[in-house]
Amino acid sequence: MAFGIICEYNPFHNGHLHQINEIKRISDEPIICVMSGNFTQRGEVAILDKYERAGVALECGADLVLELPVPFCVASAEYFASAGVHILAGVGVDKLCFGSECADGEKLKNIAQIAVSEEFKKKCAALSKEEGGAAAYFALLEEESGVGDISSNDILGIEYTKAILKNGYDMQIYPIKREGSAYREFTLVDGVNPSASAIRGEIAKGNYDSIVNFVPETTYKALKNGEIASLEHISDGILLALRLTDVQKLDVAISDMGLINRILMLSHECSSFNELSKRLQTKKYTASSLRRAILYILLGVAQGDLDTMPRYTTLLAANERGREYLGAIRKKETGIKIVTKPANAQESRQSDLNKRADALYTMCFLSKKESGIYLRKSPAIE
């Protein structure tokens, strides 16, 4: 049928190209990407908008790019993976490819089977709040599976596999050995596939020429000629929104009221978003989890939004082969609706959140855009 990739492409680099080329080496089936929208899992804005990034992916070998919507694209690994797998299964994808440090499918399946077992769930439930959180969860999983340290890409691989097992999807996993820099490596090394973090760091400093050997030419051109988005461009707006938030009326997907109160309190004491981020960080909360929490407050993301799987996905890009695949699955009436233009999406909680997120994103450029621009966008078509 088709190979699926769940991705962010923030931005698309040589490591991503290696993954697509590996799929093409073993199969001539279509490659379907489910890609984060204008926000990413680490609670950041995407440096290029979703349509630009999807167009780059198309030029680099993808056949069809669909959107992983808010709030899932800014969620923890479990929700991010569950929604991505849900969309891929809904469009008939039967093979999931992802980067992995261990690249051992059987090992990842065994860990995932432990994680979905009732016995493991009971042990997780027994963890106190002090011991809770993702770190405690994976420490327990490492102990129960006996695998030692579970690295970042393998965490996502396990979550993808859990989603497949829990929902009984007919989908095989194809982990590909992650080669090159680590997930959060901030240095570019000649001859080594980069991390997206390192590339973003160079872009933030304006060092575009330093990335030329680490990204495909189409990525380089898009970055050099495009507008770069950043939360720093709305630093004052974030602080203002947080300062005006009424905690009594707040209903967001954050169970820790202490964290909410700390965010709102410090928003009155800090003079920039960067200062707020630094002062919020503790051993208990990662920078990513804090940025996600702030976005949940700004957008009003409730727990029910995360617990309800996407009702539809937006078409971001397609080539001729991708369009043929779309035509075929639409005839089969598979499990998820595909919207060509966001303005045509049926009114729902999902469409409302995406409108809010995209309206926020339009302010994240030096030259601001009108709030509804992404409602009228059309997919990149080859």
N, C-alpha and C positions, 0 to 999 in steps of 0.2 A: 504493500500500500504506500506508506510514506514514512520518512524519518522526521522526527520532531526535535527542536532545540528550544529550550526556555532560556531567555537571555536578556541582557540589558544593552549591550553594545554601546557602552558609555566611556570612550568611543570604541568603534570596531577596530581591532588591532590584529597584528600578525598571528597571535595565538588563536583568535577566532577564525581567521582564514585557514589555519592549520586544521581546525576541527571540521570545517566544511569540506576541505580537501580530503580529509580522511574518510568522511562519509561517501564522497564521490568515488573514492578509491575502492570501496567495498560494495557500492550499490549505485544503480542508476535511477533509483526512486526519487520522487520529489522531496525537497527539503522545506519543511514548514517551520517557521520560527514564531514563537509567542514571545513578544518583546515588551519590556516595560514601557509605559507611556512616558509622560514628561517628568515623572519622578522615579527615583530608584530605591532599591531595598535598603540602602544605608541612610535613607531620609534626606537625600540630596536631590537637587534638581538635575535633570539630564543636561549636559553642556550643549548638546544640539537637540532640537525638538524631535519628536517621535517620527515625523514624516521624513525628515532629513536622514535620521539614523536608519530608518527602514529602507530608504532609497540606496544608501551605501551598502546595506546588507544584500540587497537585490543585485547590485553591480558585482558583489564579491561572491555570488554563487547561490544565495537563497532563492527559492522560487515563490514563496508566499510569506508575508509577514503580517501577523495579527497582533492586536494589542492585549497586553496583560494590564487590566484597568486598575485604577485606584479603588479600594485601598490596598489591594493585594501586592501591587508593585512596590509599596512602601511598608510591607509587613515583615514579620520574622520569617525564618526559613520555612516553617511548617505551613503557614498560610500562603506564602509566595509559591512554594512547590505545589501545594494542593490545587490552587487555582490554575496554575500553568498546566498541570497534568489534566485537569478537568477540561480545559479548553482544547488541548490536543486530542484527548479522547473524543470530545464532542465533534471534532472535524475529521474523525476517522484515522488518526495517526496510530500506527501499531508498533512503532519503534522509537525509543527515546534515547538520544545521544547527549552525553554531558562530559565535561572535563572532570577528571578525578586524580587525586594524588596516588591512590593505590591501583586504580584501573582494574579492580578485581570484582566482576559482577556478582559472583557467588558469595564473596565476603560481604558485599554491601547488602545483598538479599538476606543473608543470615542475620546481620545486625538489624535490618528493618523488621524482620519477623519477630525478633525479640522485642523491639520497640512497640509493636502493635499487639503483643500478647497481653492478656488480662493480668497475669502475674506482675509484669513490668509496670503496667498502669497503676496497680495497687501500691507498688513501691514508690512510684512517683507521687501518688496522692499522699503518701505518708511523710513526704518531705515537708518540713516546716517552712513557713514563709521566709524565715531567715536563711534557710538553705536553698530556697527556691530559685527560679530563673533558669535561663538557658544553660548557664555554666554548670549548675548542679545536675540538670537533666542529662547533659552529655557526659558528665563525670560518672553518673550512675550507669549510663549506657555503656561506657568504656569498661566499667567494672563488670557488668553483667555479661558482656560479649567477650571480654578478655582480649580486646584488640589493641589496647594501649591508646595512644593519642589519636583522636579523630580530627582530621584537618578540615579546613574551611570548605573546600569543594566536595569532600566526601560527606560533609554534613548535608549539603544540598542533595547529593546523590542518594543518601539514606532517606531524606524526606520525599524525594521523587518516588522512590521505591515503596515507601510506606503508603503514599497516596494511591499507587497502583494496586497494592495488596488490599487496602481497606475498602476500595471501591470495586474490586474485581475486574479492573480494566484488562482487556486483552492487549497488553503492551509489553514488549520486551525492552530491557535496558541494554545500552551499548556504551559503557564508560570508556573514554579515551584518555590515555595517560596525559596528565597536564605537564607540559614541558615549559621550562623557562622560569620567570620570576614568580615569587609567591604572591598570593592574592592581594596582600596589602604592602607589597614591596614598593618603596617610593623612589627607587633609583633605577635608571635605565642602564643596562649593561650591553655593550656591543655583542651582536651575535646571539643574544638570548631573547626569546619571546618575552614581551614586557607585561607588566600588570597595568590595568586601566588606571589605577591610582597614580602610578608614576607618570603616565602620559598626561593625566589631568593636572598634576603638579607642575609639569613643564608648561602647559598651556596657560595656567594661572599666572605664571611668571612671564608669559609672552615669548617663550623660547620655542617657537614653532619649528625652526630648523633642526632642533635637537631630536624631534620625534620622527623625522622623515624616513629613517631606516626601520622604524618599528611599527609602521602602519601602512596599509595599502595606499596607493596614490589617491584613490577616490576619497579616503578618509582625510588625508592631508589637505586636499583641496577644499573639502567641506568645512574643515576646521579653520583653515587659513582665510577662507572667503566668507564664512558664515558668522552669525552673531552667537556669542557665547553667553549662556545663561548662568547665573549664580545667585544663591540665596543672599550673598553680600549686597546685591543690588536692591534688596528690599529689607535690609537690616532694620531701618527705622520703622517700616510698616509692621514687621514681626513684633517688635517691642511694643508698639502702640496697640496692636490687636491683643497681645497677652495682657497688657496693663488694663485694658477695658473688659477683659473676660470676667464674667460673674461665675465664680466657682459653684454657687448654689444652683445655677441653671445648667451646669456642664454635664453632659452625658457622653463620655468618650471611652474608647476601648483601652483604658488604662486602669488596672485594678488597684494600683498603688496610689492612694490619695496623698500620701506623703510626698511622692514625686510631683504630683500635680501642684500641690501647694508650694513646693520648693520652686518649680518653674515660674509660677505666677508671682511669687514673692521676689525672686531674683530679677524678674523683668523690670521691676521698679528700681532696682539698685544698679543695673548695668546700663551702659550707654551705647552698646552695640550688640548685634547678634553673636559676633565672634566672642566677645567677652562673656556673654551669657553661656555659650556653649562650654567655654573653658571652666567657668565657675560651677557649672552643673555636674561636671564629670567626677565620678567617684569610682571606687573599685567595683561597686555593685552595678553601676550603669555604664555601658559603653557609649561612645560618642554617637554611634548609629542609633541605638535605642532611644537616646535623648532627642535626636533630631526627628525620629519617627513620632515620639510623643508630642513634640511641638507641632508637627504637621497634623496630627490627629486633633489637637486642640483647635488649630486654625481652620481645619476643614470640617470639624464636627464628626469625625469617624467614631461610630459606636461599635460595641462588640458585635451586635447583630449584623453589621455590615461585613465583618470578617467571617462570621459563621454562615453566611449565605453565599454560595458559589455564584460566579458571574452568570448573568442571564443571557448576555450577548458579548461579542467581541467585535472590535472595529477593524476593518481591513485597512492596513497601512501601506502595503506595497505588494505588487504581483507582476510576474512576467507572464509570457504566453502559457508556459507550462503550469504556472500557479493558477492562472485563470481557468485552464482546462480542469484542474483538480477541483477548484471551487464549483464549477459547473456540475461536475460528477457528484460531489457530496451534497449539493443542494437538491439534486434529484432524489437522493437517498433519504433526505430529511433527517440528517444526523442531529445529535443532541443539543446543539447550541446555535443561536441565530448569529449571522454575520452581517454587520451594518457597514455599508459602504461610506456613508457620510454621517458623522455624529448627530447632525441636526435631525436626521431621520429616525433616530433611536426612539423607541417608545418611552414615554415619561416613566421614570422609576427611580428608586433610591440610587441605583447604580449610575444612571444617566445624570442625576443631580450632583452626585459626588464628582463625577468626571468633569462636569461643567465648572464646578467650583475649583477643582484642581487646575484645569487648563486656564481658567481666568486668573488664578494666582500666578501661574507660570508666565503669562503674558507680561507681568510686571518684573520678571527676573532678568530682563535685559536692560542695557544702558538706555536704549531707545525703546520706550514702552509701547505696547500694542493694545488695540481695543480688545475688550474681554472676550468677545465671541468669535475671534478669528479662527479658532480650531473647530468650531461647530460647522464651519463651511468648507473646511479643507477636504480635498479629494485625495485618494491614495496615489502613490507613485506607481505608474504603470509603464512596463516595457513591452 
